[in-house]
Amino acid sequence: MSRIAEIQQSIAPEMARLNHIIESVLHSDNTMMNAIVSRYLGVKGKQLRPMLVLLSAKLLGTVNEGVLNAGAAVELLHNASLIHDDVLDQSQMRRGRATINGVWDNHVAVLVGDFFVSNALACAAQTGNHRIIGIMADLGRDLALGEVDQIDNARQRDLTEAGYLRIIDKKTASLFTCCVEMGAIAGGAPDGRVEPLRQWARKLGLCFQIKDDTFDYFDDPTVGKPTGNDLVEGKITLPLIYALSLTERRGHEAMRALVHKPELEPADITALVEWAKECGGIDYAYDVMRRLRDEAAGLLAGYGDNEVTRALCDIFDFIIARRN
């Protein structure tokens, strides 16, 4: 059994109750919506985000109904963002499975995403905690602003590493941060104990997105997107940002000129992807991820050596090592 499977097994009863909440709130009297939801929920991923909600509650408090509803809320909002992303990206497949817009159409997918958002807010309200409702509202804002920032930078095609990290902080890391904050608050954690865990989760979220972006440089159908897809959309990610920072590197000017072309041809994308790899862009991305992991481990030290902190460290390693 893999370590991630062991962690999942350790919280299996709580996850089962959390998933029951999700299934219950998504059930309606609309036959079509029920069919779409049933198909969508038929395949679950690792559910890392609700896992983090539960683990943070176990670390700093107790797992109660408020924690379960908080975990359901964040998982529903996360899935809503994925459904809407598939519409925006015109994705027909995700992780080897047809998307909602791929099976039905964009109109239906947007409405299903909105349905998930509404139920996410309903679950947050069920916690009876105004702080959690406020965190969810802030999260929705940050996710939207992160995507808009990325679109704006894609149009300019001029991004520094610091700018890249600011974008992924909003569009990805904010979700991980909210998971541990909501779990800790709903579980009854003292305020002074939460901040180091929030900073740990922020580094985990940054690492998650950096790893996700490295997949764009390799051809692997299990990932669910073709090589160079980010570049097609005008997104410049860390491996290429690093390569473009090597101003003395042979071919730099030619590659920078390609990045600023109004529209990239397939040959341009191949050239940029290969050049980023040749310049050590992937290795650099892994160096950044390992640095984030080491910094994050230091943040957990104040919580002691226990089952939960070991699980959190192992989740960080899993994020770096994952294949899709």
Secondary structure by P-SEA (a helix, b strand, c coil): ccaaaaaaaaaaaaaaaaaaaaaaaaccccaaaaaaaaaaacccccaaaaaaaaaaaaacccccaaaaaaaaaaaaaaaaaaaaaaaaaccccccccccccccccaaaaaaaaaaaaaaaaaaaaaaccaaaaaaaaaaaaaaaaaaaaaaaaaaaccccaaaaaaaaaaacaaaaaaaaaaaaaaacccccccaaaaaaaaaaaaaaaaaaaaacccccccccccccccccccccccaaaaaaacccccaaaaaaaaaacccccaaaaaaaaaaaaaaaaaaaaaaaaaaaaaaaaaaaccccccaaaaaaaaaaaaaaaccc
